[in-house]
Amino acid sequence: MNCRYAAGAGMPFMLAARRAIPFLYFYSDMHADCHGLGDSPDKIDVEKLARISRLMFYVGVSVANADARPRWDSDSYARLVPRR
């Protein structure tokens, strides 16, 4: 399974995108065995996971404490969601 391709139309963030709901998608790339038979917990880059988790936390705090709600950016939508 190619994880880069798997992050396509069936992913939950795509449902938000199709409904014009602002969202953030954090992606750290995957290793060659991603979700395959050779995949195992020892392949997780724990330091990288911790950095991304902290980033997600601080972005969440920033969004929660902002004066205004996030706004939908239709230009971003056009880049993310292919026309049918």
C-alpha positions in Angstrom: 0.0 0.0 0.0 1.4 3.4 -0.9 0.6 5.7 2.0 1.1 8.8 0.0 -1.7 7.7 -2.3 -3.8 6.5 0.6 -4.1 10.0 2.0 -6.7 10.7 -0.8 -10.4 11.2 -1.1 -11.4 8.8 1.6 -9.5 10.6 4.4 -11.6 12.4 7.0 -10.0 15.8 6.2 -11.3 15.5 2.6 -14.9 15.3 4.0 -14.3 18.6 5.8 -12.8 20.1 2.6 -15.8 19.2 0.5 -18.0 20.9 3.0 -15.9 24.0 3.2 -15.0 23.4 6.9 -11.6 24.8 7.8 -9.1 22.1 8.8 -5.4 21.5 9.4 -3.7 18.4 8.2 -0.4 17.5 9.8 1.6 15.0 7.7 5.1 13.7 8.5 5.6 11.4 5.5 5.6 7.6 5.9 8.2 4.9 5.7 8.2 2.2 2.9 6.4 -0.4 5.0 3.6 1.9 6.1 0.6 -0.2 7.0 2.2 -3.2 5.3 3.2 -6.6 6.6 6.6 -5.3 7.6 5.3 -2.4 9.6 6.1 -2.4 13.3 6.2 0.2 16.2 10.0 0.4 16.1 9.8 2.3 12.8 8.1 5.3 14.5 10.4 8.2 14.8 9.4 9.1 18.4 11.4 12.4 18.5 9.7 13.6 15.3 6.3 12.4 16.6 6.9 14.5 19.8 7.8 17.6 17.8 4.8 17.3 15.6 2.5 16.7 18.6 3.9 19.8 20.3 3.3 21.8 17.1 -0.3 20.5 16.9 -0.9 21.5 20.5 0.4 25.0 20.1 -1.5 25.5 16.9 -4.6 24.3 18.6 -4.0 26.7 21.5 -3.4 29.6 19.1 -6.6 28.9 17.1 -8.6 28.5 20.3 -7.4 31.8 21.7 -7.7 33.7 18.4 -10.1 36.7 18.3 -11.8 35.3 15.1 -12.7 31.8 13.9 -10.7 30.3 11.1 -12.0 31.2 7.7 -12.4 29.0 4.6 -9.9 29.7 1.9 -11.5 28.7 -1.5 -8.1 28.9 -3.2 -6.7 26.2 -0.9 -9.7 24.1 -1.6 -9.1 24.3 -5.3 -5.6 23.1 -4.8 -6.6 20.2 -2.5 -9.7 18.8 -4.0 -9.6 17.9 -7.7 -12.6 18.7 -9.8 -14.9 15.8 -10.6 
